[in-house]
């Protein structure tokens, strides 16, 4: 329960920012720079919460992974919308590439950790 509250805090902060500055609940109607601000607030806040929990000794949860996937899909959908409308999407594409790399590194380290926990020394598959 503590993890979900910590993971939802950056989402709530970014949505509050969205409501007060964009006057909307829909991040897809924001123009480029405003969407990038919203997306970076969401992204950095969520990754900071994951890092804080990791430093405090908590295990990486599926909720964190699904949250990262959700944020990535949000960016991809906005990227597709920007490409269809023929808008410049270079910064968003760069952010998504970096996010994908970080996501794969985290997923790979999580899989390796799971394998070590699942089959300790002396046990074979």
N, C-alpha and C positions, 0 to 999 in steps of 0.2 A: 504494500500500500504506500509506503514511504517513497519508493522508487517512482510510482506513477504520479504522485504529487510533485516530485522534483522534476520529472519529465514534462509535466503539463504546465509548469510555471513559465518557461520560455514561450510556449504556445500562447498562453494567456497574455503575456506581455506584448508579443507581436500582434495579437488580435486587438488589444487595447490601442496600440499605436496605430493600427489600421483604421480603427473606428474614429479616433480623434484627428488623424491627419488626412485620411482618405475619405472620411465620411461614408464608409461602406463596410459591409461584411464580406464582400467578395474581392479577393486579392487579384482576380483575373481582369478586373476593369481598371486597375491602376496602370498608369503609363510607365514607361521603361524605368526611369530613375527612381520613382516612388516604389515600384515593385522590387527593384534591386535592394532598396533600403529595407523594405519589409522582409524580403527573403534572407538578407544577411543578418537581420536581427533574429529571425527565427532560427537560422542555421547556426550562428555563433552561440546563441543562447542554449540550444539543444545540445550541441557538442560540448559546451561548457558544463552543462548538467551531467552529461555522460562522464566527462573527465573528473568532475568532483566526486561522483559516486565511485569511480575507479580508484581514485586516490584514497578515499575513505575505506577501501577494502571490500566494497560490494562487488558481487559477480555481475558480469555483463548479462543483461536479461533480453528476452525476446521482445519485450515492449520497446526497449531502446533500439533494437534492430528494425522493428516495424516502424518506429517513429522516423528513423533515418531513411527508410524506403519511402515513407509517405512524403517527406520533405523533398526527396529526390524526384519523385513522380510529379509533385507540384511544380518544380522547376522545369521538368521535361515538358509538361503540358503547356506552360507559359512559353517555352522555347518554340514548340510547334506552332502555337498561336502567333507568335512574333514572326516566324518564318512564313506562315501563310499570308499574313498581312504585309509582308516584305519590309519589316522593321529591322533595324540593326540589333543583333542578338549576341554580339561578340563577348561582352562581359559575362552574360548569363551562361554562355557556352563554356567559357573558361572556368567559372565557378562550378558548373556541373561536372566538368572533367576532373577538377580537383576533388570534388565531393565523391565522385565515383572511385577515384584512387583511394581516398581515405576509407570509404566504405568497404572496398575489397581488402585493404590491409586489416581493418578491424575484423571483418568476417574470417579472414584467414587465421588471424591470431586466436579468434574464438574457437574455430574448428580444431586447431592444434591443441589448445587448452582442453577442449572436450575429449580429444583422443587420449591425452595424457591422464585425465581423470577416469576415463572409462576403462582403460586397460593399464593398470599399474605394472611396475616391473615384476617379472616372474610369471605374468599371465600372457598368454598368446591368444590371438583371435581364433 
